[in-house]
Structure formats: structure tokens, C-alpha cells
Amino acid sequence: MTEQLQDQIKAQVSGSPVHVFMKGTPEWPQCGFSKAVCDVFNALGVQFTATNTLENLDAYRPALHAVTQWPTIPQIFVNGEFIGGCDILIEMYNSGELQQLLGLQAAVPAE
């Protein structure tokens, strides 16, 4: 099952410019970290697809870990590449790196 799910994960990631494996849905996040990820993308006006890992958490955890080597959920992919979890996303957002990666105008840091 894990190998089949890994293939499914890869297909989902390649089928959307921004995909998040999260707890809950974008409309109803089920953990604070998943909500924070949704908040960042919503603040930027970025549409994204998501997979609710709570539908089968025992299967998703090992499958995602096999694909990304990342231990926690949510996991964020941009343009088919794994970028990290919530903490990395927020760091990238705060630095303007996320906006640049997404093709948005990056904020100019205050001097």
C-alpha cells in the first residue's frame, strides 16, 4: 500500500503548482500548523490543492516520509518540489523567498 500511495502522492504533486498534504481541508484545517499554511497561501491569494491526510493518517505518514524524508505534516510542494513544512513556509514567506518562488512580487525588507 505504501508504494502505491507514494505513486499517488507523486501524481498529486505533479498535477498542481501548489499542493499541501495537511490535516483537514483548506476550508476546515484540523491543526494549527495546517491552518497557518492555509493562512499564508490565502494572504498571498495563491490557489492550492490539498490532501486531507487524516482520511488515512497511518498510511500517509510513512508514504510521505518515504517521498520527502520529512517527519511532520503539513508538507508543502511548489512546482513539483518539496519545500518543507509549516515552519519553512513561514520563514520563506517572511523573507520574501516564497513570493519569489511563486512568481509574486517579493516584499522589500525594511531597513
WOFENFEN-V219014 format. One record per pair of residues at least 24 apart in sequence whose C-alpha atoms are under 10 Angstrom apart, sorted by the first residue. I is the first residue (numbers start at 1). GAP is how many residues later the second one is. Records with the same first field share a line. If there is no record, write none. Layout:
I->GAP + GAP
//
This chain:
1->58 + 59 + 62
2->57 + 58 + 59 + 60 + 61 + 62 + 64
3->59 + 60 + 63 + 64
4->59
5->54 + 55 + 57 + 58 + 59
6->53 + 54 + 56 + 57 + 58 + 59 + 60 + 61
7->56 + 60
8->55
9->42 + 51 + 54 + 55 + 58
10->54 + 57 + 70 + 71
11->69
12->37 + 38 + 39 + 65 + 68
13->36 + 37 + 63 + 64 + 65 + 66 + 67 + 68 + 69
14->63 + 64 + 65 + 66 + 67
15->34 + 64 + 65
16->31 + 32 + 33 + 34 + 61 + 62 + 63 + 64
17->29 + 30 + 31 + 32 + 60 + 61 + 62 + 63 + 64 + 85
18->28 + 29 + 30 + 31 + 32 + 58 + 59 + 60 + 61 + 62 + 63 + 64 + 84
19->28 + 29 + 30 + 31 + 32 + 56 + 57 + 58 + 59 + 60 + 61 + 62 + 63
20->28 + 29 + 30 + 31 + 32 + 33 + 53 + 54 + 55 + 56 + 57 + 58 + 62 + 65
21->28 + 29 + 30 + 31 + 32 + 33 + 39 + 43 + 52 + 53 + 54 + 55 + 56 + 64
22->28 + 29 + 30 + 31 + 32 + 50 + 51 + 52 + 53 + 54 + 63 + 64
23->27 + 28 + 29 + 30 + 31 + 32 + 34 + 50 + 51 + 52
24->26 + 27 + 28 + 29 + 30 + 31 + 50
25->24 + 25 + 26 + 27 + 28 + 29
26->24 + 25 + 26
30->24
31->42 + 43
32->42 + 54
33->39 + 40 + 41 + 52 + 53 + 54
34->39 + 40 + 41 + 51 + 52
35->39 + 51
36->38 + 50 + 51 + 53 + 54
37->37 + 38 + 39 + 48 + 49 + 50 + 52 + 53
38->48
40->46 + 49 + 50 + 53 + 54 + 58
41->48 + 52 + 57 + 58
44->49 + 54 + 55 + 58 + 60
45->59
46->53 + 56 + 58
48->28 + 29 + 30
49->28
50->24 + 25 + 26
51->24
78->24
//
